[in-house]
Amino acid sequence: MKKNVIAALLLGATVLPALQGCFPMVAAGVTTGVLATMDRRSLGTQTEDESIEWKASSRVGDKLGDKAHLNFTSFNRKVLMTGEVPSSLDKAEAERIVTGITNVQGVYNELAVGPVSSYSERSNDSFITSKVKSRSVDSGKFNPVHVKVVTEAGVVFLLGMVTQPEADSAIGVARTTAGVKKVVNLLEIITPAQARELDLTQSSNGKPTAVKAP
């Protein structure tokens, strides 16, 4: 039962924001809120990570414009940069900008120098991400909410706060998923005792609040 609930929440977080209308906005807000309480980061850190992602996208986007394809994923104040930029100078400039954002504690610069990826390539990456998430739920060996999956050009990046057995399981799932060319492990390893404490703390936090319909 719990596995089915998690699968539904992960699917909702992926699909609902793309739909139109007021109800999907409310449902997406509820889904995001529920997932937030299952995350091992504090709610404050989650909010900060979202702010970092927004600032990185805005500032680097203003600098490089349409000539680059940029994705920023912040987890526990460490930022993963993926996508494509025209030159090594642009790659370095993007990292300089992100490093200068308040509260950023580290940057993984995985930007590729080359032409911007096509829509079909990005769609394939999204499909791979969904397959990894689905297989993570099916494995039943770790809570997939604790592992953030990012796919770029067939390369899967894993972020999260997990125990070593959870990390091994997550990496194994990603490596054996069809279409994955490579897995980059960016997971933060914590002890089982730390994991239990974080899970207990988050589960006892406030309940999610639905987004008001416009």
VENNOR-V128727 format. One record per residue. N is the residue number from 1. RES is the residue in one letter. SS is DSSP state (helix for helix, strand for strand, loop for the rest). PHI is phi as a letter, one per 30 degrees, with the letter a starting at -180 (* if undefined). OMEGA is omega as a letter, one per 30 degrees, with the letter a starting at -180 (* if undefined). Layout:
N | RES | SS | PHI | OMEGA
N | RES | SS | PHI | OMEGA
This chain:
1 | M | loop | * | a
2 | K | helix | d | l
3 | K | helix | d | l
4 | N | helix | d | l
5 | V | helix | d | a
6 | I | helix | d | l
7 | A | helix | d | a
8 | A | helix | d | l
9 | L | helix | d | l
10 | L | helix | d | l
11 | L | helix | d | l
12 | G | helix | d | a
13 | A | helix | d | a
14 | T | helix | d | a
15 | V | helix | c | a
16 | L | helix | e | a
17 | P | helix | d | a
18 | A | helix | d | a
19 | L | loop | d | a
20 | Q | loop | c | l
21 | G | loop | j | a
22 | C | helix | d | a
23 | F | helix | e | l
24 | P | helix | e | l
25 | M | helix | d | l
26 | V | helix | d | a
27 | A | helix | d | l
28 | A | helix | d | l
29 | G | helix | d | l
30 | V | helix | d | a
31 | T | helix | e | l
32 | T | helix | d | l
33 | G | helix | d | l
34 | V | helix | d | l
35 | L | helix | d | a
36 | A | helix | d | a
37 | T | helix | d | l
38 | M | helix | c | a
39 | D | loop | d | a
40 | R | loop | d | l
41 | R | loop | d | l
42 | S | loop | d | l
43 | L | helix | d | l
44 | G | helix | d | l
45 | T | helix | d | l
46 | Q | helix | d | l
47 | T | helix | d | l
48 | E | helix | d | l
49 | D | helix | d | l
50 | E | helix | d | l
51 | S | helix | d | l
52 | I | helix | d | l
53 | E | helix | d | a
54 | W | helix | d | a
55 | K | helix | d | l
56 | A | helix | d | a
57 | S | helix | d | a
58 | S | helix | d | a
59 | R | helix | d | l
60 | V | helix | d | l
61 | G | helix | d | l
62 | D | helix | d | a
63 | K | helix | d | a
64 | L | helix | c | l
65 | G | helix | i | a
66 | D | helix | d | a
67 | K | helix | d | a
68 | A | loop | b | l
69 | H | strand | c | a
70 | L | strand | b | l
71 | N | strand | b | l
72 | F | strand | b | l
73 | T | strand | b | a
74 | S | strand | c | l
75 | F | strand | b | a
76 | N | loop | h | l
77 | R | loop | i | l
78 | K | strand | c | a
79 | V | strand | c | l
80 | L | strand | c | l
81 | M | strand | c | l
82 | T | strand | b | a
83 | G | strand | k | a
84 | E | strand | b | l
85 | V | strand | b | a
86 | P | loop | d | a
87 | S | loop | b | l
88 | S | helix | d | l
89 | L | helix | d | l
90 | D | helix | d | l
91 | K | helix | d | l
92 | A | helix | d | a
93 | E | helix | d | l
94 | A | helix | d | l
95 | E | helix | d | l
96 | R | helix | d | a
97 | I | helix | d | a
98 | V | helix | d | l
99 | T | helix | d | a
100 | G | loop | d | l
101 | I | loop | d | a
102 | T | loop | e | l
103 | N | loop | i | l
104 | V | loop | d | a
105 | Q | loop | c | l
106 | G | strand | l | a
107 | V | strand | b | l
108 | Y | strand | c | a
109 | N | strand | c | a
110 | E | loop | c | l
111 | L | loop | d | l
112 | A | strand | c | l
113 | V | strand | c | a
114 | G | loop | l | a
115 | P | loop | d | l
116 | V | loop | d | a
117 | S | loop | d | a
118 | S | loop | d | l
119 | Y | helix | d | a
120 | S | helix | d | l
121 | E | helix | d | l
122 | R | helix | d | l
123 | S | helix | d | l
124 | N | helix | d | l
125 | D | helix | d | l
126 | S | helix | d | l
127 | F | helix | d | l
128 | I | helix | d | l
129 | T | helix | e | a
130 | S | helix | d | l
131 | K | helix | d | l
132 | V | helix | d | l
133 | K | helix | d | a
134 | S | helix | d | l
135 | R | helix | d | l
136 | S | helix | d | l
137 | V | helix | d | a
138 | D | helix | d | a
139 | S | helix | d | l
140 | G | loop | i | a
141 | K | loop | c | l
142 | F | loop | a | l
143 | N | loop | d | a
144 | P | helix | d | l
145 | V | helix | d | a
146 | H | helix | d | a
147 | V | strand | b | l
148 | K | strand | c | a
149 | V | strand | c | l
150 | V | strand | b | l
151 | T | strand | b | l
152 | E | strand | b | l
153 | A | loop | h | l
154 | G | loop | i | l
155 | V | strand | c | a
156 | V | strand | c | l
157 | F | strand | c | a
158 | L | strand | c | l
159 | L | strand | b | l
160 | G | strand | l | l
161 | M | strand | c | a
162 | V | strand | b | l
163 | T | loop | d | a
164 | Q | helix | d | l
165 | P | helix | d | l
166 | E | helix | d | l
167 | A | helix | d | a
168 | D | helix | e | a
169 | S | helix | d | a
170 | A | helix | d | l
171 | I | helix | d | l
172 | G | helix | d | l
173 | V | helix | d | a
174 | A | helix | d | a
175 | R | helix | d | a
176 | T | loop | c | l
177 | T | loop | d | a
178 | A | loop | e | l
179 | G | loop | j | a
180 | V | loop | d | a
181 | K | loop | d | a
182 | K | strand | a | l
183 | V | strand | c | l
184 | V | strand | c | a
185 | N | strand | d | l
186 | L | loop | c | a
187 | L | loop | d | l
188 | E | strand | c | a
189 | I | strand | d | l
190 | I | loop | b | a
191 | T | loop | d | l
192 | P | helix | e | l
193 | A | helix | d | l
194 | Q | helix | d | a
195 | A | helix | d | l
196 | R | helix | d | a
197 | E | helix | d | l
198 | L | helix | d | l
199 | D | helix | d | a
200 | L | helix | d | a
201 | T | helix | d | a
202 | Q | helix | d | a
203 | S | helix | d | a
204 | S | loop | c | l
205 | N | loop | d | a
206 | G | loop | e | l
207 | K | loop | d | l
208 | P | loop | d | l
209 | T | loop | c | a
210 | A | loop | d | l
211 | V | loop | d | a
212 | K | loop | d | l
213 | A | loop | d | l
214 | P | loop | d | *
